[in-house]
Amino acid sequence: MPTELDNDLNAIMDELIKPGQVFETVDFEQFGVKMPAFKNAPPSLAHYFAHFCNENKEQTFLVDGDTRLTFGECWVAATHVAAGLAKDHGVKKGDRVGIAARNSANWIIAYMGVIMAGGCATLLNGFWTGDELAYGIRLAECELVLADEGRAKRLEGTDHGAKIAVFGHDGPPSNGLAPIWGEGDTAMAMLGELGPDDLATILYTSGSTGQSKGAWSDHRGVVQGVFSYISQSAMAKMLMEGRGEDVSAQACALIAVPLFHVTGEVPLFLQSFGIGRKLVLMPKWDAREALRLMEAEKVSYFVGVPLMSYEIATHPERDQFDISSCKSFAAGGAPRPVDHVTKIKKAFPEGFPLLGYGLTETNGVGCGNFNENYLAKPGSTGRASRPLVEIAILDDDGNKLPQGRVGEVCFRTVANFRGYWKNDEATDAAFTSDGFFRTGDLGYLDEDEYLFIVDRKKDIIIRGGENISCIEVEEGIYAHEGVAECSVFGLPDERMGELPAAVYYMKPGHSMTPEELRDFMCSKLAPFKVPLLEHIWQSDKALPRLGTQKIDKRTVRTMYADEMSA
């Protein structure tokens, strides 16, 4: 039976999407199938920035240390970046421009400038090693990369073939972004050229095949994804107004997740233009600093990987800070342990924990579980986000399964990405013939259409929101000439969700301690991909195998997980 909240939210959304309303939908055809799209969505991200920066020009948009910028000031700064990219660096429509940097106001303005110059914002993972960054640059065929000093240093001596423009994070944008600052009307001229079918973004995703793939989206997909989130926020605002709550204050969110991830990019950063929301940035995660900023800036919305809201709720100094303005504690990027839900609600009785489920390939759009519904079904990612999302649970042959049956979770929406850059084989495998994206997650829909994720088909580990390919880590171990066999798998961790673990077996005549293997792996892989020393085991015999002669990963994982528990 639908809950009272389900019925209220459905009734509100029914009103929002009626003909003549802001979120009216029309049919859009892809894969030979008609699917809903927002009629009033701007044709490109550049048009979206232009409209809402003008609508909200006097309101504060970015707070980054001592830097405070309005929407209007950010638009002006981004027009200078767009001019500099076009005139001084030769960026043309469709060119991939990499961004490799930590979070900052200047990262956001650089992203805006790339889009407003007609470029494709190519979001390189700031945690990657130099070789991994170089691989991402080569994959997307970037001729220009905007990097901060830290990432530029990592790229020294690597084979990437791009021009590097180094920018800074501190001070006014004209200082930090001086290497890409210019004069001219590039941004306004590009509004007459950009359309929904043009290339907009490339984000990187780690899947079961090892090395990252570049998931590319056109402007239609990204803008529709952003509007999906805006419609959800409008729905929530109307619900709160109907309950007599005061929602007159400017919305404010703390950015504690990487902007190069889809959670940071779409629901946090890009959505904020449309709802006039202030964004407060912090260079790196620290729960106490988050509490301080939430009090000082009156943060109303917090989203992060599950461990972040949990660390806020359980911080020993939590009671020293007034964060009563924060009504929503959302999580995305990884499963949230059920125990965390009750602890967060207990710590913040005036707020609610929330959970979202989307992927890089869906531009973050998927499901949401809200407020009392989440408390009632904390193990569920919620219902499909109306009005765009259609969910199908498919078997291995692509047949739809009935409610309650476990199969692969698949999403069909106009917000889905268009494909993996220069990888037609992976793109074809990702979609069904009628346009459903195969998430690689196994789940089922209950009698109320709530989605429950039970397992993953993809061989990945999700550590604090970062996807880690088991195959990639195994390849890093096999790079050592003395390793005969290895198996990498995830182990549950209360704080991070999962942590990588590895078992290895040496060739005859070779020896290597777990400490030595870990040092070797650190030279090959980003630190977050390398197992902790206590999660690396050396086997004294060959690893168990399946009838296909593949290593029996489930058996290996069970054996060593039990050993660790003991």
C-alpha positions in Angstrom: 0.0 0.0 0.0 1.4 3.5 -0.9 2.1 5.5 2.2 0.5 8.9 3.0 3.7 10.6 1.9 3.7 8.6 -1.3 0.2 9.8 -2.1 1.1 13.4 -1.2 4.2 13.5 -3.4 2.3 11.9 -6.3 -0.4 14.5 -6.0 2.1 17.3 -6.0 4.0 15.9 -9.0 0.7 15.5 -10.9 0.1 19.2 -10.5 3.7 20.2 -11.4 3.7 18.3 -14.8 0.3 19.4 -16.0 0.1 21.2 -19.3 1.2 24.9 -19.0 3.2 24.2 -15.8 6.9 24.6 -15.5 7.6 20.9 -15.4 5.2 19.9 -18.2 6.5 16.9 -20.1 6.4 16.0 -23.8 7.3 12.9 -25.7 10.9 12.5 -26.9 11.9 9.5 -29.0 15.1 7.5 -28.6 15.7 3.8 -29.4 12.4 3.9 -31.2 10.6 4.5 -27.9 8.8 7.6 -26.7 9.9 8.7 -23.3 8.9 11.8 -21.2 11.1 15.0 -21.4 10.7 18.4 -19.8 9.2 20.7 -22.3 10.6 23.9 -20.8 14.2 22.7 -20.2 16.8 25.0 -21.8 18.5 23.6 -25.0 22.0 23.5 -23.4 23.9 24.0 -20.2 25.1 27.3 -21.5 21.5 28.5 -21.9 20.7 27.1 -18.4 23.6 29.1 -16.9 22.7 32.3 -18.7 19.0 32.2 -17.6 19.4 31.3 -14.0 22.5 33.4 -13.3 20.4 36.3 -14.5 17.4 35.3 -12.5 19.5 34.9 -9.3 22.2 37.4 -10.1 22.1 39.2 -6.7 22.1 36.1 -4.5 25.2 34.5 -3.1 26.2 31.4 -5.0 29.7 30.3 -3.9 31.4 30.4 -0.5 34.9 29.1 -0.6 37.0 30.3 2.4 37.2 34.1 2.2 35.8 34.1 -1.4 32.1 34.9 -1.7 30.6 35.2 -5.2 27.0 35.9 -6.4 25.4 34.1 -9.4 25.9 37.2 -11.4 29.6 37.5 -10.5 30.2 33.8 -11.4 28.5 34.3 -14.8 30.8 37.3 -15.6 33.9 35.4 -14.5 32.8 32.4 -16.6 32.4 34.6 -19.7 36.1 35.7 -19.3 37.1 32.0 -19.0 35.1 31.1 -22.1 36.8 34.0 -24.0 40.2 33.0 -22.9 39.7 29.3 -23.8 38.4 30.2 -27.3 40.8 33.0 -28.2 44.0 32.1 -26.4 43.7 28.3 -26.4 41.7 27.6 -29.5 38.9 25.7 -27.9 36.1 25.0 -30.4 32.6 23.5 -30.1 32.9 19.8 -29.1 36.5 20.0 -28.0 37.2 17.9 -24.8 38.7 20.1 -22.1 39.9 18.2 -19.1 39.5 19.5 -15.5 41.9 17.9 -13.0 41.7 19.7 -9.7 40.3 19.6 -6.2 37.0 21.3 -5.4 36.9 25.1 -5.4 35.0 28.1 -6.6 37.5 28.3 -9.5 36.8 24.7 -10.4 33.1 25.6 -10.8 33.9 28.7 -12.9 36.3 26.7 -15.0 33.6 24.1 -15.7 31.1 26.9 -16.6 33.7 28.5 -18.9 34.4 25.3 -20.8 30.7 24.8 -21.4 30.1 28.4 -22.4 33.0 28.2 -24.9 31.2 25.2 -26.5 33.7 22.7 -25.1 33.0 19.3 -23.4 33.7 19.4 -19.7 35.8 16.3 -19.2 35.9 15.6 -15.4 39.2 13.8 -14.5 39.3 12.0 -11.2 41.3 14.2 -8.8 42.4 11.1 -6.8 44.1 9.4 -9.7 47.8 8.9 -10.1 49.7 10.7 -12.9 49.5 7.6 -15.1 45.8 7.3 -14.5 45.2 10.9 -15.3 47.2 10.6 -18.4 45.1 7.6 -19.5 41.9 9.6 -19.0 43.3 12.5 -21.0 44.3 10.2 -23.9 41.0 8.3 -23.8 38.9 11.5 -24.2 41.5 13.0 -26.7 41.8 16.2 -24.7 44.1 18.8 -26.3 43.8 21.0 -23.2 43.7 20.2 -19.5 42.9 22.7 -16.7 44.8 21.4 -13.7 45.8 22.7 -10.3 49.4 22.5 -9.2 49.0 19.2 -7.4 47.5 17.4 -10.4 49.8 19.1 -12.9 52.8 17.9 -10.9 51.4 14.3 -11.0 51.2 14.6 -14.8 54.9 15.6 -15.2 56.7 12.9 -17.2 53.5 11.0 -18.2 52.4 10.4 -21.8 49.2 12.4 -22.3 49.8 14.7 -25.3 47.7 17.6 -24.0 48.6 21.2 -23.2 48.3 21.8 -19.4 47.0 25.2 -18.2 47.7 25.4 -14.4 45.1 27.4 -12.4 44.9 28.3 -8.7 42.2 28.1 -6.1 42.7 31.1 -3.9 41.8 34.8 -4.3 39.5 36.3 -6.9 38.8 34.3 -10.0 40.7 36.8 -12.2 43.9 35.8 -10.3 43.5 32.0 -9.9 42.1 31.6 -13.5 44.5 34.1 -15.1 46.1 31.5 -17.5 42.6 31.0 -19.1 41.2 34.5 -18.6 40.3 36.6 -21.6 38.1 39.3 -23.1 35.3 38.9 -25.7 31.8 37.8 -26.4 32.4 34.1 -26.9 29.8 33.0 -24.4 27.0 35.1 -25.9 27.9 34.0 -29.4 27.9 30.3 -28.4 24.3 30.6 -27.2 23.4 30.8 -30.9 25.3 27.7 -31.7 24.8 25.1 -28.9 21.9 22.8 -29.0 20.6 19.7 -27.1 22.4 17.2 -29.4 25.9 18.7 -28.9 28.5 17.1 -26.7 28.4 18.4 -23.1 30.3 16.2 -20.6 32.5 13.2 -20.1 32.6 11.5 -16.7 34.7 8.5 -15.9 33.3 5.3 -14.5 35.1 2.2 -13.2 33.3 -1.0 -14.1 34.0 -4.7 -14.4 36.4 -4.4 -17.3 39.3 -2.8 -15.4 40.3 0.6 -16.8 37.9 3.5 -16.6 35.5 4.3 -19.4 34.5 7.8 -20.4 30.7 8.1 -20.2 29.7 11.0 -22.5 26.4 12.9 -22.5 24.8 15.5 -24.8 23.4 18.7 -23.4 19.8 17.2 -23.5 20.7 14.4 -21.2 22.5 16.6 -18.6 19.9 19.4 -18.6 17.1 16.9 -18.4 18.9 15.2 -15.5 19.3 18.6 -13.8 15.6 19.4 -14.3 14.7 16.1 -12.8 16.4 17.1 -9.6 14.9 20.6 -9.7 11.4 19.0 -10.1 12.1 16.8 -7.0 13.1 19.9 -5.0 10.0 21.8 -6.1 7.9 18.8 -5.0 9.7 18.8 -1.6 9.2 22.5 -1.2 5.5 22.3 -1.9 5.2 19.4 0.6 6.9 21.5 3.3 4.8 24.5 2.6 1.7 22.4 2.8 2.8 21.2 6.2 3.2 24.8 7.4 7.0 24.9 7.4 8.9 28.1 6.6 10.9 27.7 3.4 11.5 31.3 2.7 15.3 31.3 3.5 17.8 30.7 0.7 18.6 27.1 0.3 22.2 26.2 1.2 24.2 23.0 0.6 27.7 22.0 1.8 29.8 20.4 -0.9 31.8 17.7 0.7 31.9 15.3 -2.3 34.1 15.6 -5.3 32.7 17.7 -8.1 34.1 15.3 -10.7 31.6 12.7 -9.5 28.1 12.8 -10.8 26.7 13.4 -7.2 28.7 16.5 -6.9 28.2 17.6 -10.5 24.4 17.2 -11.1 22.3 17.2 -8.0 24.6 19.5 -6.0 26.4 21.9 -8.4 24.3 22.1 -11.5 20.9 21.9 -9.7 21.8 24.9 -7.6 21.4 27.4 -10.5 17.8 26.4 -10.9 16.8 26.6 -7.3 19.0 29.6 -6.4 21.0 27.6 -3.8 24.1 28.8 -2.1 27.0 26.3 -2.2 29.6 26.1 0.6 32.9 24.4 -0.4 35.5 22.7 1.8 38.8 21.6 0.3 38.8 18.1 2.0 36.5 16.2 4.2 36.6 16.9 8.0 33.5 16.2 10.1 34.2 19.0 12.6 34.9 21.6 9.9 31.7 20.5 8.3 29.8 21.1 11.5 31.4 24.6 11.8 30.5 25.5 8.2 27.0 24.2 8.6 26.4 26.4 11.6 28.1 29.5 10.1 26.4 29.4 6.7 23.0 27.9 7.8 23.3 24.9 5.6 19.9 23.4 4.9 20.9 20.4 2.9 23.8 18.0 3.2 24.7 15.2 0.8 27.7 12.9 0.9 28.7 9.3 0.9 27.0 7.5 3.8 30.0 7.7 6.1 29.9 11.5 6.0 26.5 12.1 7.6 27.2 9.3 10.0 30.4 11.0 11.1 28.5 14.2 11.6 25.8 12.5 13.6 28.3 10.6 15.9 31.0 13.4 16.2 31.9 13.9 19.9 31.6 17.7 19.5 28.3 17.7 17.6 26.4 19.3 20.4 28.7 22.3 20.4 27.3 23.4 17.0 23.8 24.6 16.0 22.9 22.9 12.8 19.2 23.0 13.2 18.8 24.7 9.8 19.8 21.4 8.1 16.6 19.4 7.4 18.0 16.9 5.0 20.9 14.5 5.3 21.2 12.7 2.0 23.5 9.9 0.9 24.5 8.7 -2.5 27.3 6.8 -4.2 27.2 3.8 -1.9 24.8 1.8 0.2 24.0 3.2 3.6 23.9 0.7 6.5 20.5 0.5 8.0 21.9 1.2 11.5 23.1 4.6 10.2 19.6 5.7 9.4 18.3 5.4 12.9 21.4 7.0 14.4 21.2 10.0 12.1 17.5 10.5 12.8 18.2 10.3 16.6 21.0 12.8 16.3 19.0 15.3 14.3 15.3 14.9 15.3 14.2 17.9 13.3 15.8 16.6 10.1 15.5 13.5 8.0 18.0 11.1 6.4 17.5 10.6 2.7 18.9 8.2 0.1 19.3 8.6 -3.6 20.3 6.0 -6.2 21.7 7.0 -9.6 24.8 6.4 -11.6 27.3 8.2 -13.7 25.6 6.8 -16.8 22.2 8.1 -15.7 23.5 11.6 -14.9 22.7 10.8 -11.3 19.0 10.3 -12.0 17.2 7.2 -10.6 15.4 6.7 -7.3 14.9 8.5 -4.1 13.7 7.5 -0.6 12.5 10.4 1.5 11.8 11.2 5.1 9.4 8.9 6.9 9.3 6.5 3.9 13.1 6.0 4.3 12.7 5.4 8.0 10.0 2.8 7.2 12.1 1.1 4.5 15.7 1.9 5.2 17.0 -0.9 3.1 15.4 0.5 -0.1 16.7 3.1 -2.5 13.1 4.2 -3.0 10.8 4.7 -5.9 11.6 5.8 -9.4 12.0 9.6 -9.7 8.9 11.0 -11.5 8.2 12.0 -14.1 11.3 10.8 -16.1 12.4 7.4 -14.8 11.2 4.0 -15.8 12.6 1.0 -14.0 12.8 -2.6 -15.4 14.1 -5.7 -13.6 15.5 -7.9 -16.3 16.8 -11.5 -16.4 19.9 -12.6 -18.2 18.0 -12.8 -21.5 16.6 -9.3 -21.2 13.1 -10.4 -20.2 11.2 -8.3 -17.6 10.7 -10.0 -14.3 7.6 -9.6 -12.0 7.6 -7.8 -8.7 9.6 -9.5 -6.0 11.9 -11.3 -8.5 15.6 -10.5 -8.4 17.2 -9.4 -11.7 19.4 -6.7 -13.2 18.2 -3.2 -12.4 17.7 -1.1 -15.6 16.8 2.5 -16.1 15.2 4.1 -19.2 15.2 7.9 -19.2 16.0 10.8 -21.5 18.7 11.8 -18.9 20.8 8.7 -19.7 24.3 9.1 -21.1 24.8 8.5 -24.8 27.7 6.1 -24.7 31.2 5.3 -23.7 33.7 7.4 -25.6 35.4 5.5 -28.5 34.0 2.2 -27.1 31.1 1.1 -29.2 31.3 -2.5 -27.9 30.8 -1.4 -24.3 28.1 1.1 -25.3 26.1 -1.6 -27.1 26.4 -3.9 -24.2 25.2 -1.2 -21.8 21.8 -0.7 -23.4 18.9 -3.0 -24.3 17.5 -2.6 -27.8 14.6 -0.6 -26.4 16.8 1.9 -24.5 17.1 0.5 -20.9 20.5 1.1 -19.4 21.9 -2.0 -17.6 23.2 -0.8 -14.2 25.0 -4.0 -13.3 23.2 -4.0 -10.0 20.9 -6.8 -9.0 17.7 -5.9 -7.2 13.9 -6.2 -7.0 10.8 -4.1 -6.8 8.5 -4.7 -3.8 4.7 -4.5 -3.9 4.9 -0.7 -3.4 7.4 -0.2 -6.4 10.3 0.4 -4.0 13.6 -0.7 -5.3 15.9 -2.9 -3.2 19.5 -3.5 -4.3 20.8 -6.9 -3.2 24.0 -7.5 -5.1 26.2 -6.4 -8.0 26.8 -8.2 -11.3 29.8 -5.9 -11.9 33.0 -6.9 -10.2 33.5 -3.6 -8.4 34.0 -2.4 -4.8 32.4 0.9 -3.6 34.8 2.5 -1.1 33.3 5.6 0.4 31.6 6.5 -3.0 34.7 5.6 -5.1 34.2 2.8 -7.5 37.2 0.4 -7.6 37.5 -2.2 -10.3 38.6 -5.5 -8.8 40.2 -6.4 -12.2 42.2 -3.2 -12.3 43.6 -3.9 -8.8 44.3 -7.5 -9.8 46.2 -6.2 -12.9 48.2 -4.0 -10.6 49.2 -7.1 -8.5 49.9 -9.2 -11.6 52.3 -6.5 -12.8 54.8 -8.0 -10.2 56.6 -10.8 -12.0 56.6 -13.1 -9.0 52.8 -13.3 -8.5 51.2 -16.5 -9.9 47.6 -15.9 -8.8 45.6 -13.2 -7.0 42.0 -12.4 -6.2 40.7 -9.0 -5.2 37.3 -8.5 -3.5 35.4 -6.1 -1.2 34.9 -6.5 2.5 32.2 -4.7 4.5 33.3 -1.7 6.6 31.1 0.4 8.8 32.7 3.7 8.0 33.6 3.3 4.3 30.9 0.8 3.2 33.5 -1.5 1.6 37.2 -1.8 1.6 39.4 -3.6 -1.0 41.1 -6.9 0.0 43.6 -9.1 -1.8 44.9 -12.7 -1.6 47.9 -13.6 -3.7 50.0 -16.8 -4.4 53.6 -16.6 -5.5 55.4 -18.4 -8.3 57.9 -21.1 -7.3 61.2 -19.6 -6.4 59.7 -16.1 -5.6 58.8 -14.6 -2.3 57.2 -11.3 -1.3 55.6 -10.2 2.0 52.2 -8.4 2.2 54.1 -5.3 3.1 56.3 -5.5 0.0 53.2 -6.2 -2.2 51.4 -3.1 -0.8 54.4 -0.9 -1.5 54.5 -2.3 -5.0 50.8 -1.6 -5.5 51.1 2.0 -4.2 53.5 2.7 -7.1 50.9 1.5 -9.6 47.5 2.6 -8.3 45.8 5.5 -6.7 45.9 5.2 -2.9 42.2 4.6 -2.4 42.4 1.4 -4.6 45.2 -0.2 -2.5 44.1 -2.6 0.3 45.2 -1.9 3.8 48.0 -4.1 5.1 45.6 -6.1 7.3 43.5 -6.8 4.2 46.3 -8.4 2.2 46.9 -12.2 2.6 49.5 -14.5 1.1 48.3 -18.0 0.3 50.6 -20.9 0.7 48.8 -22.8 -2.1 47.1 -22.2 -5.4 43.7 -20.5 -5.1 40.5 -22.5 -5.5 39.0 -22.6 -9.0 35.6 -23.1 -10.6 34.8 -25.7 -13.2 35.6 -23.1 -15.8 39.1 -22.8 -14.2 38.5 -19.3 -13.2 39.5 -18.4 -9.6 36.5 -19.0 -7.3 36.3 -15.5 -6.0 33.3 -16.1 -3.7 35.1 -19.0 -2.0 38.3 -17.0 -1.6 36.4 -14.1 -0.2 34.5 -16.3 2.3 37.7 -18.0 3.5 39.5 -14.8 4.2 36.6 -12.8 5.5 36.0 -15.5 8.0 39.7 -15.5 9.0 39.5 -11.7 9.5 36.4 -12.0 11.6 38.1 -14.7 13.7 
